[in-house]
Amino acid sequence: MNCSDAQELAGPALEGRLSNADVSAFNGHLRSCTVCRRDFELESATRSLLRSAVAPVVTPEAVRRSVVDAIRAEARSAQRAERRDLWSVIFGRVPAPVVGFGLAAVLIAFLLFPIGRNDDLIRDAAANDVITQTATNFQLIRDGKVKPAITSCSPEQVSAYLESQHMPFLVILRPIERCDGYSAIVNEYDGVRLAHVVYKMGDDLLYVYQVRKEEAIGEKAHLTMPTAAREAIERTGWYTDPQHPDGNVVMWEDNGTLCAAASTMPKEKMMAVLASR
């Protein structure tokens, strides 16, 4: 059993819905993987705390109505603008087994889990903008709305998955000191192949969006990026997005691969990790 299998069984295990064979395999994995064991113990403790300390609360009618009205308003706005469906705008087309939720869930995620201070800037940017996609994808991953194709405490396992996808560019995944887990997923956006890598370091997440450089920089580019970002990448190989006050979106080029990273880390820590890649 690998880490992804264990994560699939964590919920049923907490609810006592595993078969004897699954219980044995699951417990065996927890004994050998400190990352999965810690996450499972944290989830178990959290559920116990909620059951013992938090009384059930009925959602006020006014709140329920405001959420429903907001969803309806968003749908009407989408129709007027003749937008593509929200999922393809946010994360491209992902094979069905990877997608665990529908359009309604994404709409609710945007209403209840806003991107933050720069929400208006991100909403107004082009859907195929690399920085827009990076910030939006990171928010979905952070909220647990996107499930990776593989998660493991072994970078070699994740690298093997990425190699099996036969990407048209070099996908960057390197072991990071004190990294607790690695995740990855591959998909397409309007025919452009993308790779997404996530590093978990304690309470922090570092998400790296990756694409062939020519898809975002060049005469035949299918993706867009700010002029300042394109010029900085060509001149120095690095770019820090000024739209994010914490400096938590950084771009760079590595052997023909354009990388855009977003993180919960403070700017200084994030840059130190990326600079040591």
C-alpha positions as CSV (number, residue, x, y, z in Angstrom):
1,M,0.0,0.0,0.0
2,N,1.3,3.5,-0.9
3,C,0.6,6.9,0.5
4,S,-2.2,7.6,-1.9
5,D,-4.0,4.3,-1.1
6,A,-3.6,5.1,2.6
7,Q,-5.2,8.6,2.2
8,E,-8.1,7.0,0.3
9,L,-8.7,4.7,3.3
10,A,-8.2,7.2,6.1
11,G,-11.8,8.4,6.1
12,P,-13.4,4.9,6.1
13,A,-10.9,3.8,8.7
14,L,-12.0,6.6,11.1
15,E,-15.6,5.7,10.5
16,G,-15.0,2.0,11.0
17,R,-15.9,1.0,7.5
18,L,-12.8,-1.0,6.4
19,S,-12.7,-4.7,5.8
20,N,-10.3,-6.8,7.9
21,A,-7.9,-7.0,5.0
22,D,-7.9,-3.3,4.5
23,V,-7.5,-2.6,8.2
24,S,-4.4,-4.9,8.2
25,A,-2.9,-3.2,5.2
26,F,-3.7,0.3,6.4
27,N,-2.3,-0.2,9.8
28,G,0.8,-1.8,8.3
29,H,1.4,1.3,6.1
30,L,0.9,3.6,9.1
31,R,3.6,1.7,11.0
32,S,6.1,2.3,8.2
33,C,5.2,5.9,7.1
34,T,5.5,8.6,9.7
35,V,3.9,11.2,7.4
36,C,0.6,9.2,6.9
37,R,0.6,8.2,10.6
38,R,0.9,11.8,11.8
39,D,-1.8,13.0,9.4
40,F,-4.1,10.2,10.4
41,E,-3.6,10.8,14.1
42,L,-4.2,14.5,13.6
43,E,-7.4,13.9,11.7
44,S,-8.6,11.4,14.4
45,A,-7.8,13.9,17.2
46,T,-9.6,16.7,15.3
47,R,-12.7,14.6,14.9
48,S,-12.7,13.6,18.5
49,L,-12.3,17.2,19.6
50,L,-15.1,18.4,17.4
51,R,-17.5,15.7,18.7
52,S,-16.7,16.5,22.3
53,A,-16.4,20.3,22.2
54,V,-18.5,21.6,19.4
55,A,-22.3,21.4,19.5
56,P,-24.1,21.1,16.2
57,V,-25.1,24.5,14.8
58,V,-27.9,25.0,12.3
59,T,-27.0,27.4,9.5
60,P,-29.0,30.6,9.8
61,E,-31.6,31.0,7.1
62,A,-30.2,34.4,6.2
63,V,-26.8,32.9,5.6
64,R,-28.2,30.1,3.5
65,R,-30.2,32.5,1.4
66,S,-27.1,34.7,0.8
67,V,-25.0,31.8,-0.4
68,V,-27.7,30.6,-2.8
69,D,-28.3,34.1,-4.1
70,A,-24.5,34.6,-4.6
71,I,-24.3,31.3,-6.6
72,R,-27.3,32.3,-8.8
73,A,-25.8,35.7,-9.4
74,E,-22.5,34.1,-10.4
75,A,-24.3,31.8,-12.8
76,R,-26.2,34.7,-14.4
77,S,-22.9,36.7,-14.8
78,A,-21.3,33.7,-16.4
79,Q,-24.0,33.3,-18.9
80,R,-23.9,37.0,-19.9
81,A,-20.2,36.9,-20.4
82,E,-20.5,33.6,-22.3
83,R,-17.6,32.1,-20.3
84,R,-16.4,28.6,-20.6
85,D,-17.3,26.3,-17.7
86,L,-15.5,27.3,-14.5
87,W,-13.6,24.1,-14.1
88,S,-11.9,24.3,-17.5
89,V,-11.0,28.0,-16.8
90,I,-9.5,27.2,-13.4
91,F,-7.6,23.9,-14.0
92,G,-8.0,22.9,-17.6
93,R,-9.4,19.4,-18.5
94,V,-8.5,16.7,-16.0
95,P,-9.4,13.0,-16.6
96,A,-12.7,12.2,-14.8
97,P,-11.2,9.8,-12.2
98,V,-9.0,12.6,-10.9
99,V,-11.9,15.1,-10.5
100,G,-13.9,14.5,-7.3
101,F,-16.3,17.3,-7.4
102,G,-18.5,19.3,-9.9
103,L,-19.1,22.8,-10.9
104,A,-21.4,23.6,-8.0
105,A,-18.6,22.7,-5.6
106,V,-16.2,25.0,-7.3
107,L,-18.7,27.8,-7.2
108,I,-19.2,27.3,-3.5
109,A,-15.4,27.1,-3.0
110,F,-15.1,30.6,-4.6
111,L,-17.8,32.0,-2.5
112,L,-16.8,30.6,0.8
113,F,-13.0,30.4,0.3
114,P,-12.0,33.6,-1.5
115,I,-8.6,33.9,-2.9
116,G,-7.7,36.9,-0.7
117,R,-6.8,40.5,-1.0
118,N,-6.1,40.3,-4.7
119,D,-9.3,38.5,-5.6
120,D,-10.4,41.3,-7.9
121,L,-7.1,41.4,-9.7
122,I,-7.2,37.6,-10.3
123,R,-10.9,37.6,-11.4
124,D,-10.2,40.3,-14.0
125,A,-7.1,38.7,-15.4
126,A,-7.2,36.4,-18.5
127,A,-8.1,32.8,-17.8
128,N,-5.0,31.6,-19.7
129,D,-2.7,33.8,-17.7
130,V,0.0,31.7,-16.0
131,I,0.0,33.7,-12.7
132,T,-3.8,33.6,-12.6
133,Q,-3.9,29.9,-13.0
134,T,-1.1,29.4,-10.5
135,A,-2.9,31.5,-7.8
136,T,-6.3,29.8,-8.5
137,N,-4.9,26.3,-8.6
138,F,-3.0,26.8,-5.4
139,Q,-6.1,28.0,-3.6
140,L,-8.0,24.9,-4.8
141,I,-5.2,22.6,-3.6
142,R,-4.9,24.4,-0.3
143,D,-8.7,24.0,0.3
144,G,-8.5,20.3,-0.6
145,K,-10.7,20.8,-3.7
146,V,-8.2,19.2,-6.1
147,K,-6.9,15.7,-5.4
148,P,-3.4,14.9,-6.7
149,A,-2.9,11.8,-8.8
150,I,-0.2,10.6,-6.5
151,T,1.0,11.6,-3.0
152,S,4.0,10.0,-1.3
153,C,6.7,10.7,1.2
154,S,9.1,9.4,-1.5
155,P,10.1,11.9,-4.2
156,E,11.3,8.9,-6.3
157,Q,7.7,7.5,-6.5
158,V,6.3,10.9,-7.6
159,S,9.1,11.3,-10.1
160,A,8.3,7.8,-11.5
161,Y,4.7,8.9,-12.0
162,L,5.7,12.1,-13.8
163,E,8.1,10.2,-16.1
164,S,5.2,7.8,-17.0
165,Q,3.2,10.7,-18.3
166,H,5.7,11.4,-21.2
167,M,5.5,15.1,-20.8
168,P,6.9,17.3,-23.7
169,F,9.2,19.1,-21.2
170,L,11.3,18.4,-18.2
171,V,9.2,18.3,-15.1
172,I,11.1,19.7,-12.1
173,L,10.8,17.7,-8.9
174,R,13.7,17.7,-6.5
175,P,14.1,16.4,-3.0
176,I,13.7,19.2,-0.5
177,E,15.2,19.1,3.0
178,R,12.6,18.5,5.7
179,C,9.9,17.9,3.2
180,D,7.1,15.8,4.7
181,G,5.4,14.7,1.4
182,Y,5.3,15.2,-2.4
183,S,2.2,15.3,-4.6
184,A,1.7,15.6,-8.4
185,I,-0.9,15.7,-11.1
186,V,-0.7,16.2,-14.9
187,N,-3.5,17.7,-17.0
188,E,-4.2,19.8,-20.1
189,Y,-5.4,23.3,-20.6
190,D,-6.7,24.0,-24.1
191,G,-4.4,21.3,-25.4
192,V,-1.3,22.6,-23.4
193,R,0.2,19.9,-21.2
194,L,0.7,21.1,-17.6
195,A,2.4,19.5,-14.6
196,H,1.6,20.4,-11.0
197,V,3.9,19.5,-8.0
198,V,3.1,20.2,-4.4
199,Y,5.6,20.0,-1.5
200,K,4.4,19.8,2.1
201,M,6.8,21.1,4.7
202,G,5.2,21.1,8.2
203,D,2.2,23.5,8.0
204,D,3.4,25.0,4.7
205,L,2.5,24.1,1.2
206,L,4.6,24.9,-1.9
207,Y,2.8,24.5,-5.2
208,V,4.7,24.6,-8.5
209,Y,2.9,25.0,-11.8
210,Q,5.0,23.8,-14.8
211,V,4.7,24.2,-18.5
212,R,7.0,24.2,-21.6
213,K,8.4,27.7,-21.8
214,E,7.4,28.2,-25.4
215,E,3.7,27.8,-24.4
216,A,3.9,31.0,-22.5
217,I,6.8,32.9,-24.1
218,G,7.1,33.2,-27.8
219,E,5.2,34.0,-31.0
220,K,3.2,30.8,-30.8
221,A,2.4,30.9,-27.1
222,H,-1.0,29.5,-26.0
223,L,-0.7,31.0,-22.5
224,T,-0.2,34.6,-21.4
225,M,1.8,36.3,-18.7
226,P,2.4,39.9,-17.8
227,T,4.9,41.8,-19.9
228,A,7.0,42.6,-16.9
229,A,7.2,38.9,-16.0
230,R,8.1,37.8,-19.5
231,E,10.9,40.4,-19.7
232,A,12.2,39.6,-16.2
233,I,12.3,35.8,-17.0
234,E,14.2,36.5,-20.3
235,R,16.6,38.9,-18.6
236,T,17.3,37.2,-15.2
237,G,15.4,33.9,-15.2
238,W,13.4,35.0,-12.2
239,Y,10.2,37.1,-11.5
240,T,8.3,37.9,-8.3
241,D,4.7,39.0,-8.8
242,P,4.1,42.5,-7.2
243,Q,0.4,41.9,-7.2
244,H,0.8,39.7,-4.2
245,P,2.0,41.8,-1.2
246,D,3.5,38.8,0.6
247,G,5.6,38.0,-2.5
248,N,4.2,34.4,-2.5
249,V,4.0,33.9,-6.3
250,V,7.4,33.5,-8.0
251,M,8.3,32.5,-11.5
252,W,11.5,31.2,-13.0
253,E,12.8,29.2,-16.0
254,D,14.7,26.0,-15.7
255,N,16.1,24.1,-18.7
256,G,13.2,25.1,-20.9
257,T,10.5,24.6,-18.3
258,L,8.6,27.6,-17.0
259,C,7.8,27.3,-13.3
260,A,5.4,29.4,-11.3
261,A,5.3,28.7,-7.5
262,A,2.7,29.8,-4.9
263,S,3.1,29.1,-1.2
264,T,1.7,29.7,2.3
265,M,5.3,30.5,3.3
266,P,6.6,34.0,4.0
267,K,8.5,35.5,1.1
268,E,12.0,35.0,2.6
269,K,11.5,31.4,3.4
270,M,9.9,30.6,0.1
271,M,12.8,32.3,-1.8
272,A,15.3,30.4,0.3
273,V,13.7,27.1,-0.6
274,L,13.5,27.9,-4.3
275,A,17.0,29.3,-4.5
276,S,18.4,26.0,-3.1
277,R,16.4,23.8,-5.6
